[in-house]
Amino acid sequence: MSAPSLSAPAAREPIHTRRVTCQGFRRADGLWDIEGHLTDVKSYGFHTEERGHLEPGTPIHQMWMRLTVDDKLTVQAVEAVTEHSPYKACGSITPRFQQLVGLRIGPGWTRAVKERLGGPKGCTHLVELLGPLATTAFQTVYPILAREAAERAKAAGKPTLDDGKRPALLNMCHIFDSNGEVVRKHWPAHYTGGENEDAREEAVE
């Protein structure tokens, strides 16, 4: 069954399904747990060298990852588990993911991950899981801290939207473009459109 937002597909049969589920939790000790689960399954049975025959729907890959981060999204602890994989030795690489401890999820995160765990230094699937885990961490931590900061500002009679600090969302996607309407409305101190934009366009022309 296709998603409502997609056009009707051509006649087809299912072959492979990858599922990635990420969740964010606020811990009682003030830290945050960001957990991810990845599975790959085939719609047909097939033979593997070490696991023998796998029935349809049996996970060829099943991995778990937990990142514990602080309010600044700095990784405090890592747990990685390979439950199912094509080769028994696949899971032996999980201790290397401790190299993520001390890294901050933010600009440079993907580069730092690849430097430490890219290619033969890591597991392709666990490394891929770190992408959605990073965005899940941001979606988990930032809205709660922003809401609480706004509540404190409101209680103190201070502005709640534009406090002069650079917004974490600034220029992260087109809707938060510093030249755009959302930034102009909510963070006018960081708005770079209007006359500045016109000047840039004239310089390009």
N, C-alpha and C positions, 0 to 999 in steps of 0.2 A: 504494500500500500504506500503510495507516494504521499509526501507532505502536501498540505493544502496550498502552500505557496509556490509549489513547482508545477510546471505543465505536465500533462499526462505523458508518461513514458512510453517508449516503443515496447513491443512484446519482448520479454526478457525473463531470465531466471536468476535467483539469488546465488551468489558464489562465495562471497567473503563478507564478514561483518566485523568491524572493529568498534568496540565500545570504550569510551573514556568517560569516567565519572569522577568528578572532583567535588569535595565538600570542604567548607571552612568552619572551624569551631573556635569559640572563645573559651579559654581555659580559666579555671578558678584561680590559678596563680598569676594571671595577668598576661600570659603568653597566648599564642594562637596556634592551633594545629590545622594544617592544610593537608588533606589526604586525597590521593588519587588512586584509581583502579583502572587498569587497562586489560582488555581481553581481545583476542583474535580467534575467530572460529570460521570453519569452512562449512558449506552446505553439503559436502560430500565426504565420504570416508577416504582415507589415504594412509599409506605406510610411511613410518618414520624409522630412521636407522636405529635410534636408541629406545624409543617408546613403543615401537611396533605399530600395529594398526590403530588408527584413531577413528572413532565413529563420527558421523556428522554431528556438529554442534559441540564436540569436545574441544576445549580451549587448546590451541597450539601455543599461545602465549597468554599468561595471566600474571600480571605484575602489580605490586602495591608499593606506594611511596607515601611517607609522612614527613612533611617539613614542619618543624616547630619554629616559629618566628616571633620576634618582638614587635613593638608598635612601629618601629622603623623598617620593618620587613627584613631585618637581619636574621639569617638562619642560625638558630641556637642548637638544633639537634636534627638528625636525619635518621630515618629508618626506611630501608628498601628491602623488599622481599620478592623473589622470583618463585612463584608457586608452580607454574607450568611453563615449559620452554622446549624447543626441539632437542636440545642437548642437556644432559645432566650438569655439565660444567657451566652452563649459562649463569647460574646463580652465584658462582664463585666470585663474580666481579662486584657484587653489591657492597662489600666493605669500602670500595673506593669512593662511594658516594658520600662518605664522611668528609671528603674534600670540599663539600658545599658549606660546611659549618664556617660561619664567619662572613660569608658572602651576603650582600644585600640585594634583594630583589628590586631592580630598578634599572636605570640606564647602564648598559654594559653587562647585564646579567647573562644574556645569551652567549656573548663572547667569552665570558669567564667560564661558563659551563662547558663550552666546546674546548677551551684550552685545557681544562682539567679532565674532561670525560669524553671528549670527541673520539670518533673512530675506535681503534683497538684499545683505547684507554677506558672504555666504558661499555654500556649496553645500549644499543640503538633505541630500543623501546622505552627503557627507563629515562633516557635522555629526552626522547620525544615527549614523555609525560611531564617533564619539567616545564614545558611551555605553558600548557593549560593550568598547571599548578601555580605558576607565577601569576597569571592573570586572576586565578581564583583567590590567591592571597590578597591581591590588591582589592578585588571586589568584596572580600570578607572584612578586611581591616579598615580600609579608608572610609567607607560610608559610616561605620560606627564611630570612629574617632572624629570625623567631620561633624556628625550630628551632635556628639557630646560637646565638642568645642563650640558649636553654634549655641547650644543650650547654656553653656557657661557664659558666653558673650552676651546673650540675651538677658541673663540674670544680672549681669554687671552693667547693663545698659550700653553695651558696645555694639558696633556693627557686626552682623552675623554672616554676611556674604563675602564682602571684600575687606579683608583685614590688612591688605598691603603685601602679604606674603605671596610668593609664586604658587598658584594652584597646581596641585599634583597632576591634574588632568590636562593642563595647558599643552596644546599641540600634540596630544596623544592620538587624536584622530581628527577627521575633517570637521566634525561638529564642534570640537573644542579648539579650532584654528584661532590663533590670536587675532586674526583679521575678521573673525565671524561674529554673528549676532549674539550667540550665547555668551561669548566672552565679553562683548560690549555691554550686555545686560547685567551679567552677574559679577564680572571682575573688570570693571572699567579701567582700573589702574594698569591692567595688563593688555588692554585692547590696542592693537597696532594697525587697525584699519583706517578708514576715513582718508584724511589728507595724506597720511604716511603711505597708505596703499596706492593712492593716486600718484604720488611722487615716484614710487618704485615702478609703476607701470610706465610712466613717462620716461624714466631712465632706461627701461628695457627697450621701449620703442625707439 
